Amino acid sequence: MKRFLIVCGVAVAVLILLGFVAKFLVKKHDKSFSPEEEVAFTAEGLNIHVFYNRPYKKGREIFGALVPYDKVWRTGANEATTFQTTKDLLIEGKTLKKGKYSLWTIPDQETWKVIFNAEYGQWGIGADGEANRNPAKDVLSVDIHAVKQEREFEQFTISFEKVGADAEMVLIWDKTLVAVPFSY
């Protein structure tokens, strides 16, 4: 009887573990969630690493609705997006020191404010439903022109593009593209 109970206990534990693993795998690949993504840029001793969650459009109106204009956005979903650089960057004439930051934006129809904040690791939205960012810890903010496109992007995407001797961090979702130029 004791052996039977041990075998049953182990079987139940395995089934519970398999349930958690299956739930995790479904979350990572299900379009109803915002899967995690990591993107990197490497050039001439510079390594940039961005970690963010990629929400889907799913037929929704994005900017000005789901993501309101003139309000701080966590620039993705779930946790606040993190941005890490191994070298100082020059962004719109301002220096971002090497280090790790959270990345925030304030979208508007024509111009976005892109904000790098010294605090990172927090959930993107606070208990009050507002962005979980402490403005006193902002280390750099720049205004970047937003470009409207014909092509619609279903999933929020951050990428990097080399532009001559410089580069851009590109934020794109729905029909909006914001390219943040930087040199290193």
Long-range contacts (C-beta under 8 A, 24 or more apart in sequence): 31-56, 31-58, 32-56, 32-58, 34-76, 34-77, 34-78, 34-156, 36-78, 37-158, 39-158, 39-159, 39-160, 40-160, 41-160, 41-167, 41-169, 43-162, 43-167, 43-184, 44-184, 45-86, 45-87, 46-85, 46-86, 46-87, 46-184, 47-85, 47-86, 48-83, 48-84, 48-85, 48-86, 48-160, 48-169, 49-82, 49-83, 49-84, 50-81, 50-82, 50-83, 50-84, 50-103, 50-158, 50-169, 51-79, 51-81, 51-82, 52-76, 52-81, 52-82, 52-103, 52-156, 52-158, 53-77, 53-78, 53-79, 53-81, 54-155, 54-156, 54-157, 55-155, 55-156, 55-173, 56-154, 56-155, 56-156, 57-152, 57-153, 57-154, 57-155, 57-173, 57-174, 62-173, 62-174, 62-176, 63-107, 63-109, 63-173, 63-174, 63-176, 64-109, 67-107, 68-107, 69-107, 69-108, 69-109, 70-106, 70-107, 70-108, 71-106, 71-130, 71-131, 72-104, 72-105, 72-106, 72-115, 72-130, 72-131, 72-133, 73-104, 73-105, 73-106, 73-107, 73-131, 74-104, 74-124, 74-125, 74-131, 74-132, 74-133, 75-103, 75-104, 75-105, 75-158, 75-171, 76-124, 76-156, 76-158, 77-124, 77-156, 78-123, 78-124, 79-121, 79-122, 79-123, 79-124, 80-104, 80-120, 80-121, 80-122, 80-123, 80-124, 80-132, 80-133, 81-124, 81-158, 82-120, 82-121, 83-116, 87-184, 88-184, 89-182, 89-183, 89-184, 90-182, 90-183, 90-184, 91-140, 91-142, 91-180, 91-181, 91-182, 92-142, 92-143, 92-144, 92-181, 94-140, 94-142, 95-140, 96-139, 96-140, 96-182, 97-139, 101-139, 102-133, 104-131, 104-133, 105-171, 105-178, 107-146, 107-176, 108-146, 109-146, 110-145, 110-146, 111-143, 111-144, 111-145, 111-146, 112-143, 112-144, 112-146, 112-171, 112-178, 113-141, 113-142, 113-143, 113-144, 114-141, 114-142, 114-143, 114-144, 114-178, 114-180, 115-140, 115-141, 116-140, 116-141, 142-180, 144-178, 144-179, 144-180, 145-178, 146-176, 146-177, 146-178, 147-176, 147-177, 147-178, 147-179, 148-175, 148-176, 149-175, 149-176, 149-177, 150-175, 151-175
